[in-house]
Amino acid sequence: MSPITTHVLDLAHGRPAAGVAVTLERARPDGAWTALGAATTDANGRTGDLARTPIEAGIHRLVFETGAYFAARQVAAFHPSVTVSFEVTDPSQHHHVPLLVAPFGYSTYRGS
């Protein structure tokens, strides 16, 4: 299992959000971002293995393409994408970062 996982729930429709493209990135010392992996949520709103390499301590972010998800369902949405930044201090721990999404808002938290 990837040390960083996510799932996306569509609160407006009361179901997992299938088909959301997600990219995992890590901040470099120069402030730029390096892509570590990408996936698309499955029928359960979950992604497969996001990280192609071992995770290191540092600032990471998940970028969710929520605008494309809602557009494919012909639903107007406010956020073209959602970026969730977080810090990994202990790479040996599992980091689960769910996204609860609706057309005009979102919420996230550190899951287990």
Buried (B, 14 or more C-beta within 10 A) or exposed (E): EBBBBBBBBBBBEEEBBBBBBBBBBBBEEEEEBEEBBBBEBBEEBBBEEBBEEEBEEEEBBBBBBBBBBBEEBEEEBEBEBBEBEEEBEEEEEEBBBBBBBBBEEBEBEEEE
